[in-house]
Amino acid sequence: GESVGLHLPTLSVQEGDNSIINCAYSNSASDYFIWYKQESGKGPQFIIDIRSNMDKRQGQRVTVLLNKTVKHLSLQIAATQPGDSAVYFCAETGAGGTSYGKLTFGQGTILTVHP
Amino acid sequence: EPEVTQTPSHQVTQMGQEVILRCVPISNHLYFYWYRQILGQKVEFLVSFYNNEISEKSEIFDDQFSVERPDGSNFTLKIRSTKLEDSAMYFCASILDRGRPYTFGSGTRLTVV
């Protein structure tokens, strides 16, 4: 039968609010995690990454939190702007060993920022 | 800032035809990848390429698919006999080393009719 696209989680915020996007990952052996932003018709754009030996990393207006115990990642965007509207994906991979760097993506969250 | 370049941006092809999607990865990168994204769905891994050979491939990457790095700069994905379900965005990506952020190209939208 015809496949149906995933119904992505959505987050709607007002400009200036803080946004939190969550992601559950599946592979306990993953040791490198990346957040990507994807705008319509474009490729994934790197936002921030974190390795498994850390539980928090901050960038410009963004913070990633990693909880390895429950295999959970979150992306916090401070003072969200309309230009932040996009689909946000988390991705996991192994950084060494037998891994060749294959990324496994989460399902994505649609962030809409209202002016 | 270095970019991964993909051509064409949009390709329409008849079912059963062969297509070649082209990518120019970042010049000093060593690991190369193809991913695809069916409309409205998440990005899926197809294949990784390192040291002039396929290092890993997904179950999607069947005998109809092949990759080549013919000249040290281009990285191509060939689909021998396209099917309707091959319609998707195809993204090329490269990294300098494992544990580094990927750089993705802007994608080729493949439409099989």
Interface residues (C-beta under 8 A of the other chain):
Chain A: S3 G5 L6 L8 Y32 I34 Y36 G41 K42 G43 P44 Q45 F46 D49 R51 F89 A91 T93 G94 A95 G96 S99 Y100 G101 K102 L103 T104 F105 G106 Q107 G108
Chain B: V4 Y31 Y33 Y35 I38 L39 G40 Q41 K42 V43 E44 F45 S48 Y50 S55 E56 F91 I95 R98 G99 P101 Y102 T103 F104 G105 S106 G107 R109
